[in-house]
Structures are given as C-alpha cells and as structure tokens.
Amino acid sequence: MKTVVITGVGKGFGRELFLGLSRNYKLIGITRNEDDCESLRKEIEPESTHHEIMCLDITDLGAIESKLLPVLEENKGSVYGLINNAGVRCRKGMLSLSLDEIKNVCEVNLFAPINLAKHMLPYFVSNNSGRIVNISSILSQSSLPELSAYAVSKAGLDGFTRSVTAEFASAGITCNSILPGFCKTSYYPNFLKNSELYEMTLDKTPAGRWGEASELIGVCELLLGQNGAYINGASIPVDGGWLS
Ligand SMILES: NC(=O)c1ccc[n+]([C@@H]2O[C@H](COP(=O)([O-])OP(=O)(O)OC[C@H]3O[C@@H](n4cnc5c(N)ncnc54)[C@H](OP(=O)(O)O)[C@@H]3O)[C@@H](O)[C@H]2O)c1
C-alpha cells in the first residue's frame, strides 16, 4: 500500500480525509491535540491497524525530524503522498495586525508545508512517483477584509505548488492546490453566530450553501490516483462557484 502523510487530521477536512482515504492508502496522520489523536485512533482502529497518528505541531521542526522522519525511512519504498491540510486563520484588520501575527500564520500555512514537502520529495524522486496536495483557499485568489495574513499565506502556498511542479514534474511527481470555499468545519458554529457575515457568504456562493467537510475527499482521491497523473501545478476551486 502507498504511504500518504496528512496534516491537521484532528478536525474538519483533515479528519474527513483521513477517514475517507484510509481504505486505499497507508496513512500517517499528524495533528497537535492529544484528545483528537486519541479519538481518531479509536474511530479508525476497528477497521485498520496499519495507520499511524502522530501528535505533534507541524511548525516544530525538531519534532518533525525526530518523529516523522524515522517513520518515513521505515516505509521508504512506499512513501508516495503528502496532503498539507493543517492551517490556521487570523481575522484582524491590516493596521492592527502585527508582523509577528502574519509570521505565525505563515509558519503554519506556508513554511511548515514547505518543510514537509522538502523532507518528502527525495523519497518521491527515488520512488519515481509522488503526489503533493496543498489545501489552500479561495482567498489565495480573491480578497475579504481582515484576512490579509491568511490570504498572503495561501497565495504563497499556491506559488510553492507551481514551483514544485516546475522542478519535479519530469520526475513523475505532481503538486496541486485545492481552494475550498466556505465549508462546515470547526469554525462553522461560531461563524453562524454572525448572521450578517454568514448571509454574505451565502450570497456570494452561487451554490447557495456552505460545503460539507467531506467534500474534498473526491478531488483528493483524483489527485492521488492514476487518473490524476497529468493534473499538475493547478489551483482547483472546490467552492460552490465562489471564484466563478
Ligand atoms: N473550512 C473552510 O471553510 C476552509 C476554507 C478554505 C480553506 N480551508 C483550509 O482547509 C484547511 C483545514 O481547515 P479546517 O477548516 O478543516 O480547519 P479545522 O477544522 O480547524 O481543522 C484544522 C486541523 O488542523 C490542526 N492544526 C492546526 N495547526 C496545526 C499545527 N501547527 N500542527 C498540527 N496540527 C495543526 C488543528 O488542530 P487544533 O484543533 O489543535 O488547532 C485541526 O485538527 C486549512 O488549511 C484551512 O486554511 C478551510
């Protein structure tokens, strides 16, 4: 079985992706909350024992080296995929946003994914195949007030996606970004409390609804599978038409 690393598997998209891809891949899930790790282990165990769930913060470069790299080395012949999903938001106007806050968002959403890709690309090269899927956002290509740090991090991630394609497509490696619109992950219940903001998101979404947390599974299956082998360097919206 091919080995795929998924980050941010504790909640939201990451958890759904972990559960949705667990039949076809050997998964290494990473998330930082111990309770989330434990509940995911319990949920997955009856069906499978070959997956691994690691409790670590992806911005902790030392923990990535000491915990993840040995497991990659053990599975080196089958290391195949990376889904950079873990991400954080920071809702703050530009003038009150500090440089440290922008850096913190970029540490999680941009630098940690680049670090993980740099660790995994050598395995992909020696296995003559590999897939990177970066979970970006519609805000990499559009704008909303008070989300500048987030938008900068996701636009950077899309730039990284294209750069990996330029350097590694000839080695049988693909790298794509998925750009979700507004979807029902862990920030949804809080968002609902601000009815004006919520109505705005519905008005701007041609589908007239928020997406489900499970609605990235299909596109990830495509990008990881043989049918997605010629999709490379793309930024693919999964947004109910927001960017149209
Ligand atoms: N939901 C949407 O509408 C939407 C739209 C566009 C893009 N996205 C993107 O989709 C991705 C997933 O978002 P989501 O909405 O599913 O978020 P979520 O429900 O908050 O889940 C994110 C998961 O990632 C984990 N995580 C965050 N930072 C981490 C770190 N430094 N190290 C390890 N794990 C970390 C979180 O752990 P904790 O709970 O412990 O923080 C949580 O388990 C993000 O990249 C986000 O930007 C989401």
The ligand as a MOL file (V3000), in Angstrom:
LIG
                    3D

  0  0  0     0  0            999 V3000
M  V30 BEGIN CTAB
M  V30 COUNTS 48 52 0 0 0
M  V30 BEGIN ATOM
M  V30 1 N -13.2570 25.2710 6.3420 0
M  V30 2 C -13.1870 26.1250 5.3600 0
M  V30 3 O -14.1830 26.7230 5.0000 0
M  V30 4 C -11.8820 26.3600 4.6470 0
M  V30 5 C -11.9050 27.1780 3.5160 0
M  V30 6 C -10.7220 27.3740 2.8170 0
M  V30 7 C -9.5540 26.7520 3.2320 0
M  V30 8 N -9.5510 25.9690 4.3460 0 CHG=1
M  V30 9 C -8.2960 25.3360 4.7240 0
M  V30 10 O -8.5120 23.9720 4.9860 0
M  V30 11 C -7.5420 23.5050 5.9210 0
M  V30 12 C -8.2380 22.7810 7.0580 0
M  V30 13 O -9.1210 23.6960 7.6630 0
M  V30 14 P -10.3740 23.2800 8.5370 0
M  V30 15 O -11.4060 24.3090 8.2770 0
M  V30 16 O -10.6560 21.8440 8.3660 0 CHG=-1
M  V30 17 O -9.7780 23.5940 9.9830 0
M  V30 18 P -10.0880 22.9440 11.4110 0
M  V30 19 O -11.4620 22.3830 11.4860 0
M  V30 20 O -9.6750 23.9870 12.3760 0
M  V30 21 O -9.0480 21.7350 11.4630 0
M  V30 22 C -7.6840 22.0000 11.3350 0
M  V30 23 C -6.9150 20.8910 11.9800 0
M  V30 24 O -5.5090 21.1890 11.8050 0
M  V30 25 C -4.8760 21.1420 13.0850 0
M  V30 26 N -3.7260 22.0530 13.1230 0
M  V30 27 C -3.7450 23.4000 13.0210 0
M  V30 28 N -2.4940 23.8770 13.1550 0
M  V30 29 C -1.6820 22.8240 13.3630 0
M  V30 30 C -0.2930 22.6840 13.6030 0
M  V30 31 N 0.5150 23.7410 13.6710 0
M  V30 32 N 0.2280 21.4350 13.7580 0
M  V30 33 C -0.5790 20.3440 13.7180 0
M  V30 34 N -1.9110 20.4160 13.5160 0
M  V30 35 C -2.4670 21.6450 13.3390 0
M  V30 36 C -5.9560 21.5930 14.0500 0
M  V30 37 O -5.6190 21.2660 15.3710 0
M  V30 38 P -6.1790 22.1660 16.6070 0
M  V30 39 O -7.6610 21.9530 16.6340 0
M  V30 40 O -5.4780 21.5950 17.7730 0
M  V30 41 O -5.8280 23.5790 16.3020 0
M  V30 42 C -7.1560 20.8150 13.4970 0
M  V30 43 O -7.1280 19.4770 13.8920 0
M  V30 44 C -6.7720 24.7310 6.3860 0
M  V30 45 O -5.5510 24.8090 5.6970 0
M  V30 46 C -7.6920 25.8810 6.0060 0
M  V30 47 O -6.9780 27.0700 5.7760 0
M  V30 48 C -10.6970 25.7800 5.0800 0
M  V30 END ATOM
M  V30 BEGIN BOND
M  V30 1 1 1 2
M  V30 2 2 2 3
M  V30 3 1 2 4
M  V30 4 1 4 5
M  V30 5 2 4 48
M  V30 6 2 5 6
M  V30 7 1 6 7
M  V30 8 2 7 8
M  V30 9 1 8 9
M  V30 10 1 8 48
M  V30 11 1 9 10
M  V30 12 1 9 46
M  V30 13 1 10 11
M  V30 14 1 11 12
M  V30 15 1 11 44
M  V30 16 1 12 13
M  V30 17 1 13 14
M  V30 18 2 14 15
M  V30 19 1 14 16
M  V30 20 1 14 17
M  V30 21 1 17 18
M  V30 22 2 18 19
M  V30 23 1 18 20
M  V30 24 1 18 21
M  V30 25 1 21 22
M  V30 26 1 22 23
M  V30 27 1 23 24
M  V30 28 1 23 42
M  V30 29 1 24 25
M  V30 30 1 25 26
M  V30 31 1 25 36
M  V30 32 1 26 27
M  V30 33 1 26 35
M  V30 34 2 27 28
M  V30 35 1 28 29
M  V30 36 1 29 30
M  V30 37 2 29 35
M  V30 38 1 30 31
M  V30 39 2 30 32
M  V30 40 1 32 33
M  V30 41 2 33 34
M  V30 42 1 34 35
M  V30 43 1 36 37
M  V30 44 1 36 42
M  V30 45 1 37 38
M  V30 46 2 38 39
M  V30 47 1 38 40
M  V30 48 1 38 41
M  V30 49 1 42 43
M  V30 50 1 44 45
M  V30 51 1 44 46
M  V30 52 1 46 47
M  V30 END BOND
M  V30 END CTAB
M  END
